[in-house]
Amino acid sequence: MTFSLVGRCGRTGMFGAIVTSSSPAVAARCAFARAGVGAACSQNVTDPRLGPAVLDRLAAGRSATEALADVVATALHIAYRQLTVLDAQGRSAAHTGERTLGTNATASGRDCQAAGNILASAGVPGAMVGAYERDPGAHIGDRLLAALEAGAAAGGEEGPVRSCGMVIVRDVSWYVADLRVDWSEADPIAELRALWGVYAPQLDDYVTRALDPTQAPSYGVPGDE
């Protein structure tokens, strides 16, 4: 019911994760990233504790492969879970339990890892990786969205997707982008693309407002958040 990608920008050090599903509010449970540490997704009969657990191990100095192995070795019901992880050096790893649903697959590339389950085609993750790698100079948000769109174009899920979301981190402790379409009867991926189009030009300003409002170009404008 889900396909996703975790990515790193080698140029800026930013990390992000993007995911879509037929289930509502998928990004609230499945997509995780931590500044300077990495990104992870936990999906398929989702346990939202597993993404942060993987990131905790990365923060403790474990590689992507080691962090994932630690979690797989200790988590309950791991046969039902599909996990991906990307570390600060761009190394990736994936786990697909034997109880993962439907057609499922994973694919890794330069600074990225994709995975999916109940897919229309096992080629979906590979298409996502190819799209993410295509323009390494682009903003990570644009690259993540290109990957999600490519996965959908390659067949996506067996059924229609209804929600999607994207998280991005950079050099501060919070998500600099946390954008979600929690339910749509139309095209949540297109709606997320439109939302990113509105938010992306303001992303850096929101960080500046948090760190030093006096340097924010729109500081003092009536109604400014």
C-alpha positions, 0 to 999 in steps of 0.5 A: 500500500506504500512506496517511499524514498529517503534521500540525501543531498551531497551538495548541502547535507540536507536529508529528506523522506517522501512517501505515498499510500492508499492509507490516510496520513501516511507521512505522519507514521512512516517518514522520518529524518534528523539533521546531520544524522540521516533519514528513515522510513517505516512502512507495511503494517507500520510501526512508527517507533522503528524509524526513530529507533534507526535514527537513534542508532545512526546518531550513536555512530552506527552505519546504515547497515549496522543501525538497521541490523540492530533494529531488525534484531530486536524489534517485535513482529519484524517479519511484517515491516519494511524499513529503509535508512540512509546515513550521513555518508549517504550509505543506505540499507533496507529490510523487507520482512517475509510477511510484507504484503503483495508485490514488494521491492527495494532499490538503492542509488547514490544518496538514496534508497527506495522501497514499496509494497502492494506495488503494481510493478516491482520496477517502481523503486528503481524508477524512483531512484533513477529520478532522484539521481537525475539532477543532483544539483536540484533542491532536495525537495524537487528531487524527492517529488520527482522520485515520487512522481516517477514511482507513480508513473511506473505503476505505483500501488495496485490501487489509488493512492490517497495520501502523501507527504515529505519531510526535509531537514538541514542544519537546524533541529526541526523539520524545515519542511513537513508537508502533507496531503493527508487525504485526497480523492483526487491526486495527492501527489499533484497536490503535494507538488503544488504545496511545495511550489508555494512553500519552497520559496519561503523555506529559508525565510522561515528558518531565518525568522526562527534563528534571528527575526531581525534578519528576516526580510518580511519581519514586521509585515502585518499578519506575518506568521 
